[in-house]
């Protein structure tokens, strides 16, 4: 495979990896601290857990991209 595809896989992998951490941090900041879910006694809404599920999905997609990049070598 050309080096172009390996480079694109690397950029995609790092984008998903950084995106997963950024998504988790923003979910905690906006949903937890500003929205009050971190210190409230009320049950947390499902969108709060959904945000973390999206973060985990980004992390798994980044791991899959790592495997694809390794196969391109």
mmJSON file of the N, C-alpha and C atoms, coordinates in Angstrom:
{"data_MODEL":{"atom_site":{
"group_PDB":["ATOM","ATOM","ATOM","ATOM","ATOM","ATOM","ATOM","ATOM","ATOM","ATOM","ATOM","ATOM","ATOM","ATOM","ATOM","ATOM","ATOM","ATOM","ATOM","ATOM","ATOM","ATOM","ATOM","ATOM","ATOM","ATOM","ATOM","ATOM","ATOM","ATOM","ATOM","ATOM","ATOM","ATOM","ATOM","ATOM","ATOM","ATOM","ATOM","ATOM","ATOM","ATOM","ATOM","ATOM","ATOM","ATOM","ATOM","ATOM","ATOM","ATOM","ATOM","ATOM","ATOM","ATOM","ATOM","ATOM","ATOM","ATOM","ATOM","ATOM","ATOM","ATOM","ATOM","ATOM","ATOM","ATOM","ATOM","ATOM","ATOM","ATOM","ATOM","ATOM","ATOM","ATOM","ATOM","ATOM","ATOM","ATOM","ATOM","ATOM","ATOM","ATOM","ATOM","ATOM","ATOM","ATOM","ATOM","ATOM","ATOM","ATOM","ATOM","ATOM","ATOM","ATOM","ATOM","ATOM","ATOM","ATOM","ATOM","ATOM","ATOM","ATOM","ATOM","ATOM","ATOM","ATOM","ATOM","ATOM","ATOM","ATOM","ATOM","ATOM","ATOM","ATOM","ATOM","ATOM","ATOM","ATOM","ATOM","ATOM","ATOM","ATOM","ATOM","ATOM","ATOM","ATOM","ATOM","ATOM","ATOM","ATOM","ATOM","ATOM","ATOM","ATOM","ATOM","ATOM","ATOM","ATOM","ATOM","ATOM","ATOM","ATOM","ATOM","ATOM","ATOM","ATOM","ATOM","ATOM","ATOM","ATOM","ATOM","ATOM","ATOM","ATOM","ATOM","ATOM","ATOM","ATOM","ATOM","ATOM","ATOM","ATOM","ATOM","ATOM","ATOM","ATOM","ATOM","ATOM","ATOM","ATOM","ATOM","ATOM","ATOM","ATOM","ATOM","ATOM","ATOM","ATOM","ATOM","ATOM","ATOM","ATOM","ATOM","ATOM","ATOM","ATOM","ATOM","ATOM","ATOM","ATOM","ATOM","ATOM","ATOM","ATOM","ATOM","ATOM","ATOM","ATOM","ATOM","ATOM","ATOM","ATOM","ATOM","ATOM","ATOM","ATOM","ATOM","ATOM","ATOM","ATOM","ATOM","ATOM","ATOM","ATOM","ATOM","ATOM","ATOM","ATOM","ATOM"],
"id":[1,2,3,4,5,6,7,8,9,10,11,12,13,14,15,16,17,18,19,20,21,22,23,24,25,26,27,28,29,30,31,32,33,34,35,36,37,38,39,40,41,42,43,44,45,46,47,48,49,50,51,52,53,54,55,56,57,58,59,60,61,62,63,64,65,66,67,68,69,70,71,72,73,74,75,76,77,78,79,80,81,82,83,84,85,86,87,88,89,90,91,92,93,94,95,96,97,98,99,100,101,102,103,104,105,106,107,108,109,110,111,112,113,114,115,116,117,118,119,120,121,122,123,124,125,126,127,128,129,130,131,132,133,134,135,136,137,138,139,140,141,142,143,144,145,146,147,148,149,150,151,152,153,154,155,156,157,158,159,160,161,162,163,164,165,166,167,168,169,170,171,172,173,174,175,176,177,178,179,180,181,182,183,184,185,186,187,188,189,190,191,192,193,194,195,196,197,198,199,200,201,202,203,204,205,206,207,208,209,210,211,212,213,214,215,216,217,218,219],
"type_symbol":["N","C","C","N","C","C","N","C","C","N","C","C","N","C","C","N","C","C","N","C","C","N","C","C","N","C","C","N","C","C","N","C","C","N","C","C","N","C","C","N","C","C","N","C","C","N","C","C","N","C","C","N","C","C","N","C","C","N","C","C","N","C","C","N","C","C","N","C","C","N","C","C","N","C","C","N","C","C","N","C","C","N","C","C","N","C","C","N","C","C","N","C","C","N","C","C","N","C","C","N","C","C","N","C","C","N","C","C","N","C","C","N","C","C","N","C","C","N","C","C","N","C","C","N","C","C","N","C","C","N","C","C","N","C","C","N","C","C","N","C","C","N","C","C","N","C","C","N","C","C","N","C","C","N","C","C","N","C","C","N","C","C","N","C","C","N","C","C","N","C","C","N","C","C","N","C","C","N","C","C","N","C","C","N","C","C","N","C","C","N","C","C","N","C","C","N","C","C","N","C","C","N","C","C","N","C","C","N","C","C","N","C","C","N","C","C","N","C","C"],
"label_atom_id":["N","CA","C","N","CA","C","N","CA","C","N","CA","C","N","CA","C","N","CA","C","N","CA","C","N","CA","C","N","CA","C","N","CA","C","N","CA","C","N","CA","C","N","CA","C","N","CA","C","N","CA","C","N","CA","C","N","CA","C","N","CA","C","N","CA","C","N","CA","C","N","CA","C","N","CA","C","N","CA","C","N","CA","C","N","CA","C","N","CA","C","N","CA","C","N","CA","C","N","CA","C","N","CA","C","N","CA","C","N","CA","C","N","CA","C","N","CA","C","N","CA","C","N","CA","C","N","CA","C","N","CA","C","N","CA","C","N","CA","C","N","CA","C","N","CA","C","N","CA","C","N","CA","C","N","CA","C","N","CA","C","N","CA","C","N","CA","C","N","CA","C","N","CA","C","N","CA","C","N","CA","C","N","CA","C","N","CA","C","N","CA","C","N","CA","C","N","CA","C","N","CA","C","N","CA","C","N","CA","C","N","CA","C","N","CA","C","N","CA","C","N","CA","C","N","CA","C","N","CA","C","N","CA","C","N","CA","C","N","CA","C","N","CA","C","N","CA","C","N","CA","C","N","CA","C"],
"label_alt_id":[null,null,null,null,null,null,null,null,null,null,null,null,null,null,null,null,null,null,null,null,null,null,null,null,null,null,null,null,null,null,null,null,null,null,null,null,null,null,null,null,null,null,null,null,null,null,null,null,null,null,null,null,null,null,null,null,null,null,null,null,null,null,null,null,null,null,null,null,null,null,null,null,null,null,null,null,null,null,null,null,null,null,null,null,null,null,null,null,null,null,null,null,null,null,null,null,null,null,null,null,null,null,null,null,null,null,null,null,null,null,null,null,null,null,null,null,null,null,null,null,null,null,null,null,null,null,null,null,null,null,null,null,null,null,null,null,null,null,null,null,null,null,null,null,null,null,null,null,null,null,null,null,null,null,null,null,null,null,null,null,null,null,null,null,null,null,null,null,null,null,null,null,null,null,null,null,null,null,null,null,null,null,null,null,null,null,null,null,null,null,null,null,null,null,null,null,null,null,null,null,null,null,null,null,null,null,null,null,null,null,null,null,null,null,null,null,null,null,null],
"label_comp_id":["UNK","UNK","UNK","UNK","UNK","UNK","UNK","UNK","UNK","UNK","UNK","UNK","UNK","UNK","UNK","UNK","UNK","UNK","UNK","UNK","UNK","UNK","UNK","UNK","UNK","UNK","UNK","UNK","UNK","UNK","UNK","UNK","UNK","UNK","UNK","UNK","UNK","UNK","UNK","UNK","UNK","UNK","UNK","UNK","UNK","UNK","UNK","UNK","UNK","UNK","UNK","UNK","UNK","UNK","UNK","UNK","UNK","UNK","UNK","UNK","UNK","UNK","UNK","UNK","UNK","UNK","UNK","UNK","UNK","UNK","UNK","UNK","UNK","UNK","UNK","UNK","UNK","UNK","UNK","UNK","UNK","UNK","UNK","UNK","UNK","UNK","UNK","UNK","UNK","UNK","UNK","UNK","UNK","UNK","UNK","UNK","UNK","UNK","UNK","UNK","UNK","UNK","UNK","UNK","UNK","UNK","UNK","UNK","UNK","UNK","UNK","UNK","UNK","UNK","UNK","UNK","UNK","UNK","UNK","UNK","UNK","UNK","UNK","UNK","UNK","UNK","UNK","UNK","UNK","UNK","UNK","UNK","UNK","UNK","UNK","UNK","UNK","UNK","UNK","UNK","UNK","UNK","UNK","UNK","UNK","UNK","UNK","UNK","UNK","UNK","UNK","UNK","UNK","UNK","UNK","UNK","UNK","UNK","UNK","UNK","UNK","UNK","UNK","UNK","UNK","UNK","UNK","UNK","UNK","UNK","UNK","UNK","UNK","UNK","UNK","UNK","UNK","UNK","UNK","UNK","UNK","UNK","UNK","UNK","UNK","UNK","UNK","UNK","UNK","UNK","UNK","UNK","UNK","UNK","UNK","UNK","UNK","UNK","UNK","UNK","UNK","UNK","UNK","UNK","UNK","UNK","UNK","UNK","UNK","UNK","UNK","UNK","UNK","UNK","UNK","UNK","UNK","UNK","UNK"],
"label_asym_id":["A","A","A","A","A","A","A","A","A","A","A","A","A","A","A","A","A","A","A","A","A","A","A","A","A","A","A","A","A","A","A","A","A","A","A","A","A","A","A","A","A","A","A","A","A","A","A","A","A","A","A","A","A","A","A","A","A","A","A","A","A","A","A","A","A","A","A","A","A","A","A","A","A","A","A","A","A","A","A","A","A","A","A","A","A","A","A","A","A","A","A","A","A","A","A","A","A","A","A","A","A","A","A","A","A","A","A","A","A","A","A","A","A","A","A","A","A","A","A","A","A","A","A","A","A","A","A","A","A","A","A","A","A","A","A","A","A","A","A","A","A","A","A","A","A","A","A","A","A","A","A","A","A","A","A","A","A","A","A","A","A","A","A","A","A","A","A","A","A","A","A","A","A","A","A","A","A","A","A","A","A","A","A","A","A","A","A","A","A","A","A","A","A","A","A","A","A","A","A","A","A","A","A","A","A","A","A","A","A","A","A","A","A","A","A","A","A","A","A"],
"label_entity_id":["1","1","1","1","1","1","1","1","1","1","1","1","1","1","1","1","1","1","1","1","1","1","1","1","1","1","1","1","1","1","1","1","1","1","1","1","1","1","1","1","1","1","1","1","1","1","1","1","1","1","1","1","1","1","1","1","1","1","1","1","1","1","1","1","1","1","1","1","1","1","1","1","1","1","1","1","1","1","1","1","1","1","1","1","1","1","1","1","1","1","1","1","1","1","1","1","1","1","1","1","1","1","1","1","1","1","1","1","1","1","1","1","1","1","1","1","1","1","1","1","1","1","1","1","1","1","1","1","1","1","1","1","1","1","1","1","1","1","1","1","1","1","1","1","1","1","1","1","1","1","1","1","1","1","1","1","1","1","1","1","1","1","1","1","1","1","1","1","1","1","1","1","1","1","1","1","1","1","1","1","1","1","1","1","1","1","1","1","1","1","1","1","1","1","1","1","1","1","1","1","1","1","1","1","1","1","1","1","1","1","1","1","1","1","1","1","1","1","1"],
"label_seq_id":[1,1,1,2,2,2,3,3,3,4,4,4,5,5,5,6,6,6,7,7,7,8,8,8,9,9,9,10,10,10,11,11,11,12,12,12,13,13,13,14,14,14,15,15,15,16,16,16,17,17,17,18,18,18,19,19,19,20,20,20,21,21,21,22,22,22,23,23,23,24,24,24,25,25,25,26,26,26,27,27,27,28,28,28,29,29,29,30,30,30,31,31,31,32,32,32,33,33,33,34,34,34,35,35,35,36,36,36,37,37,37,38,38,38,39,39,39,40,40,40,41,41,41,42,42,42,43,43,43,44,44,44,45,45,45,46,46,46,47,47,47,48,48,48,49,49,49,50,50,50,51,51,51,52,52,52,53,53,53,54,54,54,55,55,55,56,56,56,57,57,57,58,58,58,59,59,59,60,60,60,61,61,61,62,62,62,63,63,63,64,64,64,65,65,65,66,66,66,67,67,67,68,68,68,69,69,69,70,70,70,71,71,71,72,72,72,73,73,73],
"pdbx_PDB_ins_code":[null,null,null,null,null,null,null,null,null,null,null,null,null,null,null,null,null,null,null,null,null,null,null,null,null,null,null,null,null,null,null,null,null,null,null,null,null,null,null,null,null,null,null,null,null,null,null,null,null,null,null,null,null,null,null,null,null,null,null,null,null,null,null,null,null,null,null,null,null,null,null,null,null,null,null,null,null,null,null,null,null,null,null,null,null,null,null,null,null,null,null,null,null,null,null,null,null,null,null,null,null,null,null,null,null,null,null,null,null,null,null,null,null,null,null,null,null,null,null,null,null,null,null,null,null,null,null,null,null,null,null,null,null,null,null,null,null,null,null,null,null,null,null,null,null,null,null,null,null,null,null,null,null,null,null,null,null,null,null,null,null,null,null,null,null,null,null,null,null,null,null,null,null,null,null,null,null,null,null,null,null,null,null,null,null,null,null,null,null,null,null,null,null,null,null,null,null,null,null,null,null,null,null,null,null,null,null,null,null,null,null,null,null,null,null,null,null,null,null],
"Cartn_x":[0.827,0.0,0.879,0.414,1.179,1.233,2.24,2.413,1.269,0.582,-0.536,-1.611,-1.946,-2.996,-2.557,-1.277,-0.758,-0.826,-0.501,-0.588,-2.015,-2.943,-4.351,-4.888,-4.464,-4.882,-4.326,-3.093,-2.491,-3.247,-3.566,-4.31,-5.699,-6.364,-7.683,-7.638,-6.609,-6.459,-6.263,-5.359,-5.115,-6.325,-7.035,-8.248,-9.3,-9.48,-10.453,-9.999,-8.705,-8.179,-8.338,-7.929,-8.07,-9.548,-10.344,-11.776,-12.468,-12.014,-12.633,-12.362,-11.124,-10.812,-11.507,-11.55,-12.207,-13.707,-14.31,-15.735,-16.047,-15.213,-15.433,-15.266,-14.251,-14.022,-15.158,-15.595,-16.686,-17.994,-18.212,-19.413,-19.396,-18.238,-18.152,-18.317,-17.698,-17.777,-19.192,-19.765,-21.084,-22.209,-22.137,-23.206,-23.071,-21.834,-21.616,-21.526,-20.654,-20.433,-21.453,-21.626,-22.556,-24.0,-24.272,-25.628,-26.026,-25.057,-25.356,-25.433,-25.09,-25.2,-24.114,-22.998,-21.886,-22.159,-22.944,-23.157,-24.629,-25.49,-26.921,-27.365,-28.458,-29.013,-30.052,-30.419,-31.391,-30.719,-31.497,-30.913,-30.363,-29.299,-28.639,-29.435,-29.557,-30.3,-29.514,-30.217,-29.578,-28.633,-28.828,-27.92,-26.525,-26.431,-25.129,-24.365,-25.043,-24.406,-24.173,-25.071,-24.893,-23.647,-23.325,-22.102,-20.864,-20.868,-19.732,-19.702,-20.86,-20.895,-20.303,-20.567,-19.978,-18.468,-17.998,-16.559,-15.898,-16.528,-15.984,-16.014,-17.064,-17.122,-15.998,-15.695,-14.551,-13.254,-13.085,-11.859,-11.736,-12.834,-12.788,-12.534,-13.121,-12.865,-11.402,-10.809,-9.388,-8.536,-8.905,-8.193,-8.306,-9.481,-9.649,-8.767,-8.686,-7.815,-6.345,-5.961,-4.587,-4.314,-5.29,-5.123,-5.039,-5.858,-5.824,-4.479,-3.967,-2.674,-1.562,-1.627,-0.61,-0.671,-1.858,-2.003,-1.474,-1.448,-0.963,0.558,1.249,2.718,3.262],
"Cartn_y":[-1.178,0.0,1.253,2.287,3.541,4.161,4.977,5.635,6.609,7.05,7.976,7.35,6.089,5.427,5.205,4.897,4.729,6.054,7.138,8.455,8.836,8.543,8.854,8.017,6.755,5.915,6.456,6.968,7.538,8.785,9.652,10.872,10.514,9.569,9.147,8.525,7.711,7.058,8.089,9.03,10.052,10.96,11.232,12.035,11.366,10.063,9.337,9.219,9.013,8.885,10.193,11.289,12.591,12.953,12.609,12.877,12.137,10.917,10.167,10.83,11.272,11.954,13.302,14.018,15.322,15.18,14.166,13.929,13.578,12.751,12.389,13.597,14.414,15.594,16.602,16.841,17.794,17.28,15.972,15.4,15.6,15.416,15.628,17.099,17.978,19.408,19.933,19.693,20.257,19.475,18.164,17.376,17.211,17.068,16.802,18.041,18.945,20.12,21.218,21.601,22.688,22.215,21.008,20.479,20.003,19.802,19.415,17.928,17.089,15.645,15.104,15.803,15.306,15.439,16.413,16.653,16.708,16.252,16.279,14.947,14.979,13.746,13.131,13.841,13.317,12.302,11.378,10.422,11.133,10.583,11.165,10.795,11.731,11.456,10.5,9.866,8.895,9.561,10.828,11.509,11.64,11.691,11.74,10.441,9.306,8.018,7.826,8.36,8.276,8.996,10.112,10.833,10.005,9.287,8.418,7.21,6.727,5.619,6.044,7.266,7.778,7.892,8.318,8.412,7.043,6.046,4.689,4.177,4.513,4.129,4.749,6.023,6.669,5.941,5.54,4.852,3.501,2.752,1.468,1.657,2.697,2.977,3.35,4.086,4.406,3.154,2.227,0.946,0.144,0.167,-0.516,0.116,1.449,2.133,1.788,1.557,1.126,-0.225,-1.128,-2.437,-2.312,-1.452,-1.242,-0.669,0.277,0.881,-0.163,-1.034,-2.082,-3.046,-3.316,-4.218,-3.585,-2.256,-1.585,-1.604,-1.993,-2.008,-3.19],
"Cartn_z":[0.0,0.0,0.0,-0.635,-0.622,0.78,0.999,2.288,2.589,1.547,1.728,2.622,2.375,3.152,4.595,4.772,6.125,6.886,6.215,6.85,7.185,6.285,6.551,7.713,7.803,8.926,10.238,10.206,11.412,11.856,10.921,11.256,11.788,11.163,11.634,13.014,13.252,14.545,15.653,15.441,16.454,16.626,15.545,15.653,16.518,16.335,17.144,18.595,18.799,20.161,20.933,20.329,20.984,21.116,20.104,20.162,21.291,21.596,22.687,24.034,24.254,25.51,25.597,24.498,24.482,24.724,24.118,24.306,25.759,26.373,27.778,28.689,28.421,29.259,29.116,27.885,27.68,28.26,28.187,28.783,30.292,30.909,32.355,32.715,31.94,32.252,32.054,30.875,30.589,31.254,31.221,31.819,33.312,33.768,35.18,36.037,35.676,36.522,36.267,35.011,34.7,34.82,34.335,34.406,35.788,36.665,38.033,38.284,37.325,37.52,38.444,38.57,39.383,40.88,41.281,42.712,43.094,42.224,42.489,43.091,43.827,44.378,43.451,42.4,41.443,40.521,39.964,39.02,37.785,37.262,36.093,34.847,33.912,32.685,31.789,30.884,29.991,29.007,28.719,27.798,28.401,29.715,30.382,30.126,30.28,30.007,28.515,27.709,26.257,25.783,26.415,26.074,26.35,27.469,27.767,26.831,26.422,25.463,24.124,23.708,22.471,22.622,23.778,24.027,23.936,24.514,24.452,23.02,22.278,20.864,20.056,20.321,19.659,19.99,21.255,21.662,20.957,20.858,20.151,18.66,18.083,16.666,16.448,17.388,17.304,17.395,18.266,18.357,17.078,16.458,15.178,14.109,14.123,13.159,13.389,14.643,14.92,14.279,14.362,13.728,12.213,11.628,10.178,9.765,10.53,10.214,10.279,11.281,11.415,10.232,9.735,8.582,7.3,7.229,6.026,5.92,6.991,6.943,6.224],
"occupancy":[1.0,1.0,1.0,1.0,1.0,1.0,1.0,1.0,1.0,1.0,1.0,1.0,1.0,1.0,1.0,1.0,1.0,1.0,1.0,1.0,1.0,1.0,1.0,1.0,1.0,1.0,1.0,1.0,1.0,1.0,1.0,1.0,1.0,1.0,1.0,1.0,1.0,1.0,1.0,1.0,1.0,1.0,1.0,1.0,1.0,1.0,1.0,1.0,1.0,1.0,1.0,1.0,1.0,1.0,1.0,1.0,1.0,1.0,1.0,1.0,1.0,1.0,1.0,1.0,1.0,1.0,1.0,1.0,1.0,1.0,1.0,1.0,1.0,1.0,1.0,1.0,1.0,1.0,1.0,1.0,1.0,1.0,1.0,1.0,1.0,1.0,1.0,1.0,1.0,1.0,1.0,1.0,1.0,1.0,1.0,1.0,1.0,1.0,1.0,1.0,1.0,1.0,1.0,1.0,1.0,1.0,1.0,1.0,1.0,1.0,1.0,1.0,1.0,1.0,1.0,1.0,1.0,1.0,1.0,1.0,1.0,1.0,1.0,1.0,1.0,1.0,1.0,1.0,1.0,1.0,1.0,1.0,1.0,1.0,1.0,1.0,1.0,1.0,1.0,1.0,1.0,1.0,1.0,1.0,1.0,1.0,1.0,1.0,1.0,1.0,1.0,1.0,1.0,1.0,1.0,1.0,1.0,1.0,1.0,1.0,1.0,1.0,1.0,1.0,1.0,1.0,1.0,1.0,1.0,1.0,1.0,1.0,1.0,1.0,1.0,1.0,1.0,1.0,1.0,1.0,1.0,1.0,1.0,1.0,1.0,1.0,1.0,1.0,1.0,1.0,1.0,1.0,1.0,1.0,1.0,1.0,1.0,1.0,1.0,1.0,1.0,1.0,1.0,1.0,1.0,1.0,1.0,1.0,1.0,1.0,1.0,1.0,1.0,1.0,1.0,1.0,1.0,1.0,1.0],
"B_iso_or_equiv":[0.0,0.0,0.0,0.0,0.0,0.0,0.0,0.0,0.0,0.0,0.0,0.0,0.0,0.0,0.0,0.0,0.0,0.0,0.0,0.0,0.0,0.0,0.0,0.0,0.0,0.0,0.0,0.0,0.0,0.0,0.0,0.0,0.0,0.0,0.0,0.0,0.0,0.0,0.0,0.0,0.0,0.0,0.0,0.0,0.0,0.0,0.0,0.0,0.0,0.0,0.0,0.0,0.0,0.0,0.0,0.0,0.0,0.0,0.0,0.0,0.0,0.0,0.0,0.0,0.0,0.0,0.0,0.0,0.0,0.0,0.0,0.0,0.0,0.0,0.0,0.0,0.0,0.0,0.0,0.0,0.0,0.0,0.0,0.0,0.0,0.0,0.0,0.0,0.0,0.0,0.0,0.0,0.0,0.0,0.0,0.0,0.0,0.0,0.0,0.0,0.0,0.0,0.0,0.0,0.0,0.0,0.0,0.0,0.0,0.0,0.0,0.0,0.0,0.0,0.0,0.0,0.0,0.0,0.0,0.0,0.0,0.0,0.0,0.0,0.0,0.0,0.0,0.0,0.0,0.0,0.0,0.0,0.0,0.0,0.0,0.0,0.0,0.0,0.0,0.0,0.0,0.0,0.0,0.0,0.0,0.0,0.0,0.0,0.0,0.0,0.0,0.0,0.0,0.0,0.0,0.0,0.0,0.0,0.0,0.0,0.0,0.0,0.0,0.0,0.0,0.0,0.0,0.0,0.0,0.0,0.0,0.0,0.0,0.0,0.0,0.0,0.0,0.0,0.0,0.0,0.0,0.0,0.0,0.0,0.0,0.0,0.0,0.0,0.0,0.0,0.0,0.0,0.0,0.0,0.0,0.0,0.0,0.0,0.0,0.0,0.0,0.0,0.0,0.0,0.0,0.0,0.0,0.0,0.0,0.0,0.0,0.0,0.0,0.0,0.0,0.0,0.0,0.0,0.0],
"pdbx_formal_charge":[null,null,null,null,null,null,null,null,null,null,null,null,null,null,null,null,null,null,null,null,null,null,null,null,null,null,null,null,null,null,null,null,null,null,null,null,null,null,null,null,null,null,null,null,null,null,null,null,null,null,null,null,null,null,null,null,null,null,null,null,null,null,null,null,null,null,null,null,null,null,null,null,null,null,null,null,null,null,null,null,null,null,null,null,null,null,null,null,null,null,null,null,null,null,null,null,null,null,null,null,null,null,null,null,null,null,null,null,null,null,null,null,null,null,null,null,null,null,null,null,null,null,null,null,null,null,null,null,null,null,null,null,null,null,null,null,null,null,null,null,null,null,null,null,null,null,null,null,null,null,null,null,null,null,null,null,null,null,null,null,null,null,null,null,null,null,null,null,null,null,null,null,null,null,null,null,null,null,null,null,null,null,null,null,null,null,null,null,null,null,null,null,null,null,null,null,null,null,null,null,null,null,null,null,null,null,null,null,null,null,null,null,null,null,null,null,null,null,null],
"auth_seq_id":[1,1,1,2,2,2,3,3,3,4,4,4,5,5,5,6,6,6,7,7,7,8,8,8,9,9,9,10,10,10,11,11,11,12,12,12,13,13,13,14,14,14,15,15,15,16,16,16,17,17,17,18,18,18,19,19,19,20,20,20,21,21,21,22,22,22,23,23,23,24,24,24,25,25,25,26,26,26,27,27,27,28,28,28,29,29,29,30,30,30,31,31,31,32,32,32,33,33,33,34,34,34,35,35,35,36,36,36,37,37,37,38,38,38,39,39,39,40,40,40,41,41,41,42,42,42,43,43,43,44,44,44,45,45,45,46,46,46,47,47,47,48,48,48,49,49,49,50,50,50,51,51,51,52,52,52,53,53,53,54,54,54,55,55,55,56,56,56,57,57,57,58,58,58,59,59,59,60,60,60,61,61,61,62,62,62,63,63,63,64,64,64,65,65,65,66,66,66,67,67,67,68,68,68,69,69,69,70,70,70,71,71,71,72,72,72,73,73,73],
"auth_comp_id":["UNK","UNK","UNK","UNK","UNK","UNK","UNK","UNK","UNK","UNK","UNK","UNK","UNK","UNK","UNK","UNK","UNK","UNK","UNK","UNK","UNK","UNK","UNK","UNK","UNK","UNK","UNK","UNK","UNK","UNK","UNK","UNK","UNK","UNK","UNK","UNK","UNK","UNK","UNK","UNK","UNK","UNK","UNK","UNK","UNK","UNK","UNK","UNK","UNK","UNK","UNK","UNK","UNK","UNK","UNK","UNK","UNK","UNK","UNK","UNK","UNK","UNK","UNK","UNK","UNK","UNK","UNK","UNK","UNK","UNK","UNK","UNK","UNK","UNK","UNK","UNK","UNK","UNK","UNK","UNK","UNK","UNK","UNK","UNK","UNK","UNK","UNK","UNK","UNK","UNK","UNK","UNK","UNK","UNK","UNK","UNK","UNK","UNK","UNK","UNK","UNK","UNK","UNK","UNK","UNK","UNK","UNK","UNK","UNK","UNK","UNK","UNK","UNK","UNK","UNK","UNK","UNK","UNK","UNK","UNK","UNK","UNK","UNK","UNK","UNK","UNK","UNK","UNK","UNK","UNK","UNK","UNK","UNK","UNK","UNK","UNK","UNK","UNK","UNK","UNK","UNK","UNK","UNK","UNK","UNK","UNK","UNK","UNK","UNK","UNK","UNK","UNK","UNK","UNK","UNK","UNK","UNK","UNK","UNK","UNK","UNK","UNK","UNK","UNK","UNK","UNK","UNK","UNK","UNK","UNK","UNK","UNK","UNK","UNK","UNK","UNK","UNK","UNK","UNK","UNK","UNK","UNK","UNK","UNK","UNK","UNK","UNK","UNK","UNK","UNK","UNK","UNK","UNK","UNK","UNK","UNK","UNK","UNK","UNK","UNK","UNK","UNK","UNK","UNK","UNK","UNK","UNK","UNK","UNK","UNK","UNK","UNK","UNK","UNK","UNK","UNK","UNK","UNK","UNK"],
"auth_asym_id":["A","A","A","A","A","A","A","A","A","A","A","A","A","A","A","A","A","A","A","A","A","A","A","A","A","A","A","A","A","A","A","A","A","A","A","A","A","A","A","A","A","A","A","A","A","A","A","A","A","A","A","A","A","A","A","A","A","A","A","A","A","A","A","A","A","A","A","A","A","A","A","A","A","A","A","A","A","A","A","A","A","A","A","A","A","A","A","A","A","A","A","A","A","A","A","A","A","A","A","A","A","A","A","A","A","A","A","A","A","A","A","A","A","A","A","A","A","A","A","A","A","A","A","A","A","A","A","A","A","A","A","A","A","A","A","A","A","A","A","A","A","A","A","A","A","A","A","A","A","A","A","A","A","A","A","A","A","A","A","A","A","A","A","A","A","A","A","A","A","A","A","A","A","A","A","A","A","A","A","A","A","A","A","A","A","A","A","A","A","A","A","A","A","A","A","A","A","A","A","A","A","A","A","A","A","A","A","A","A","A","A","A","A","A","A","A","A","A","A"],
"auth_atom_id":["N","CA","C","N","CA","C","N","CA","C","N","CA","C","N","CA","C","N","CA","C","N","CA","C","N","CA","C","N","CA","C","N","CA","C","N","CA","C","N","CA","C","N","CA","C","N","CA","C","N","CA","C","N","CA","C","N","CA","C","N","CA","C","N","CA","C","N","CA","C","N","CA","C","N","CA","C","N","CA","C","N","CA","C","N","CA","C","N","CA","C","N","CA","C","N","CA","C","N","CA","C","N","CA","C","N","CA","C","N","CA","C","N","CA","C","N","CA","C","N","CA","C","N","CA","C","N","CA","C","N","CA","C","N","CA","C","N","CA","C","N","CA","C","N","CA","C","N","CA","C","N","CA","C","N","CA","C","N","CA","C","N","CA","C","N","CA","C","N","CA","C","N","CA","C","N","CA","C","N","CA","C","N","CA","C","N","CA","C","N","CA","C","N","CA","C","N","CA","C","N","CA","C","N","CA","C","N","CA","C","N","CA","C","N","CA","C","N","CA","C","N","CA","C","N","CA","C","N","CA","C","N","CA","C","N","CA","C","N","CA","C","N","CA","C","N","CA","C","N","CA","C","N","CA","C"],
"pdbx_PDB_model_num":[1,1,1,1,1,1,1,1,1,1,1,1,1,1,1,1,1,1,1,1,1,1,1,1,1,1,1,1,1,1,1,1,1,1,1,1,1,1,1,1,1,1,1,1,1,1,1,1,1,1,1,1,1,1,1,1,1,1,1,1,1,1,1,1,1,1,1,1,1,1,1,1,1,1,1,1,1,1,1,1,1,1,1,1,1,1,1,1,1,1,1,1,1,1,1,1,1,1,1,1,1,1,1,1,1,1,1,1,1,1,1,1,1,1,1,1,1,1,1,1,1,1,1,1,1,1,1,1,1,1,1,1,1,1,1,1,1,1,1,1,1,1,1,1,1,1,1,1,1,1,1,1,1,1,1,1,1,1,1,1,1,1,1,1,1,1,1,1,1,1,1,1,1,1,1,1,1,1,1,1,1,1,1,1,1,1,1,1,1,1,1,1,1,1,1,1,1,1,1,1,1,1,1,1,1,1,1,1,1,1,1,1,1,1,1,1,1,1,1]
}}}
